[in-house]
Amino acid sequence: MQIDFITKEDLKQFKAELVQELKEALIGKVKPTGKEWLKSQEVRVLLGISPGTLQNLRINGTLPFTKIGGMLYYRQEDITKLLEKGVNG
């Protein structure tokens, strides 16, 4: 029986590779809509997140938004940047 040892450096490298693959998968999944501004519902569907998660992204300043009347709007460019850097940045 062979025993393989995993070092902290191995785990760090694995983490970096996994995060990169997840980012690429998410960015590839989200296609630009051709619209500059998106409503909350469109953003939730695009990112596959709940209303509460979207609210948390607003509250902590991760995803900028504009409120017009009672509607919240998000720029497509900001959503793309969020995905490129990752939520935990």
ChimeraX attribute file (.defattr): number of C-alpha atoms within 10 A of each C-alpha:
attribute: neighborCount
match mode: 1-to-1
recipient: residues
	/A:1	3
	/A:2	4
	/A:3	5
	/A:4	6
	/A:5	6
	/A:6	8
	/A:7	9
	/A:8	8
	/A:9	9
	/A:10	10
	/A:11	11
	/A:12	11
	/A:13	12
	/A:14	12
	/A:15	12
	/A:16	10
	/A:17	12
	/A:18	12
	/A:19	13
	/A:20	14
	/A:21	12
	/A:22	13
	/A:23	17
	/A:24	13
	/A:25	11
	/A:26	16
	/A:27	17
	/A:28	9
	/A:29	11
	/A:30	15
	/A:31	11
	/A:32	13
	/A:33	11
	/A:34	8
	/A:35	9
	/A:36	12
	/A:37	18
	/A:38	19
	/A:39	14
	/A:40	17
	/A:41	14
	/A:42	14
	/A:43	20
	/A:44	16
	/A:45	11
	/A:46	16
	/A:47	15
	/A:48	12
	/A:49	12
	/A:50	13
	/A:51	13
	/A:52	10
	/A:53	12
	/A:54	18
	/A:55	13
	/A:56	13
	/A:57	15
	/A:58	14
	/A:59	11
	/A:60	9
	/A:61	10
	/A:62	16
	/A:63	18
	/A:64	15
	/A:65	18
	/A:66	12
	/A:67	9
	/A:68	8
	/A:69	6
	/A:70	5
	/A:71	9
	/A:72	14
	/A:73	18
	/A:74	20
	/A:75	17
	/A:76	18
	/A:77	12
	/A:78	16
	/A:79	19
	/A:80	16
	/A:81	13
	/A:82	17
	/A:83	18
	/A:84	15
	/A:85	10
	/A:86	14
	/A:87	12
	/A:88	7
	/A:89	8
